[in-house]
C-alpha cells in the first residue's frame, strides 16, 4: 500500500511533466528539449516568490502553495513564449533536425546560464516549506500532504486540458494547426498566436510540476530538471506522444515502475536504466505508444 | 608507388605523426598533451559525422560508445599489461584499442537496430537514453570499478598514436563515403524513400553507419583512457556527446574537412581561454543556437547540403 501511494505520487509528477511535452508535441510535432529546464526555472521562481507570499497566506498552507504555483506558472509561461518567439519561430519552415538542435542549444543555455555564479550558481538550495509537515495516515500507509495534493492536481489539469482542447475555440484552433498548418492558416487561424499560446501553456505546466517536484525533493539546483525531464519524456512516448491521457498513463506507469524497482535489493541502482530500457522496447514494439494511433507514412 | 589523393594524404599524415612522435622527447609536454587531445577529438567528430552528417541520423550517444571503448581497452591493458614484455606493449595497446572499438561497435549495433524504426527526434532521444544506460551499467559494475572507475592505466597514448589513428579515421570515412557503396549513405540522407526505390537498403546503410561510427568512437575512448590514465563514468556523460555534436554542427554536417577544423578549434580554444571556463558551456550553447539560426550548414561551407568533401 505504501509503495502504491509513493508510486502514485511520483507517477503523477511525471505525468504532469509529460503533459507539457505532449501539448507542445501535439501541436508542433517537435520535442521541446527545454521543457526540463522550464521545470527548473519554475522551481526557482517558486523559491523566490514563496517567501514574499508567506506573510499573506501564512507559513506552510495550501493557499501559499496555490499562490506560489500560480505565480511560477505565469512567469514560466512568459519565458516559454519568449523562447518560442526568439529561437523557434524563425525556424518554423526549416528541417526538423535544425529545430531539434536549436532546442538542445536552448536547453544547454538555460542549464549553464543558470549555473553561472551571477545567475543562480551551481549549488543546491533548500526549497521553502510550502505545506504543513505532519503526515496523513491512510489505510495503513503514511502519506505526506504534497503526495496527496499531486495526484489531485494532475487529475484536475488533465481534465482541464481535455476541456480546453476539445471544447474551446482555442482548442479547436490548436487541433487545426496540429492537423495542417497551412490549411489552418487559410481558414483564418492565427498560427503564431496558437503556437505561442501552446508554448505558454506547456511552460506553465512545467512550472506547476517544478514547484510540486521541489516540495517533494530536498533541494533545487540548475540541473534538477534533467532527470525528471528525461523520464517524463519517456513517459510521454510510452503513452503515445501527442495524446493527453497517454501522457498521464505513461507517467503513472513509469512512476510505479521506479518505485517498485527502487524497492528491490540488487537492482535499485539500475532503475533509470530500466526506465530508459522500457522506452526503447516500447518504441521498438509500438512506435506510436500505448494509446497512440499508428501513422501511415505518405510518400 | 602510385597513390590516389586520399591515400597520399594518409601516408603523409602517418609520416608526420611518426616523425613528431620520434622527436617528442624534446617537446613541451603540455602542448603534446593538447595535440593528442586534438587527435582524439578529430576521431570522435569525424566518426560522428558519418552517422549525423553523411547518413542524416541524429545520434546523441557518442559519449556512451566512447565509454565502452575506454573501459574495455583500459581493462585489457590493466589485466595483461604486466604479463607482456616491453617489446609487445604496442601490440597489446593496438589489440586493446581494436577490442574497445569492437565492443563499442557491438553497442552501436544495439543502437543502430532500433534506429531502423525511428527517425529524427525519437532517434536522438533513444541514443541519449542508450548513452545513459551504458553509463549506469558502468557505474554499478564492480568489475569496472563502479563509481570510482579505473585508474593506474598505462600512459601509452602518444602524439603518434593519437594522430595516426585520427588520420586513419579520416581516411576510412572519406574512402567509405566516396566509394560506390558509400554513396548510399548520402542517398539515405537525401531521401530515404527515393533511395529504397533505387534499390538501396536504407536500413543496412544506417546500421553500417552506426557500426563504423561507434567503432571509431570506441577506439578514441581507448586512446582517451590511456592518455588521462584514469577514467570514471561521469567523464562520459551527456556533455561529452554534446561536445562532439557541437564539433560536427560547427564544421558542417557531412563536411569532413570542416569537422576536422572544428574539432581542432574546439579543443584548442578552451585551452587558451582557461580563465573563462565558467562561460565555456554558455558560449557553446549560444553558438549552437546562433549557428542554427544563421548558418545551419556550418561555418565552413557555402550553402545547402549534399555530398561535398
Interface residues (C-beta under 8 A of the other chain):
Chain A: X30 X31 X87 X90 X91 X94 X95 X96 X97 X98 X99 X100 X101 X102 X104 X105 X106 X107 X108 X109 X111 X112 X113 X116 X117 X226 X230 X233 X234 X237 X269 X270 X272 X273 X276 X277 X279 X280 X283 X284 X287 X299
Chain B: X56 X58 X114 X117 X118 X120 X121 X122 X124 X125 X126 X128 X129 X130 X132 X133 X136 X137 X139 X140 X193 X238 X242 X245 X249 X278 X279 X281 X282 X284 X285 X286 X287 X288 X289 X292 X293 X296
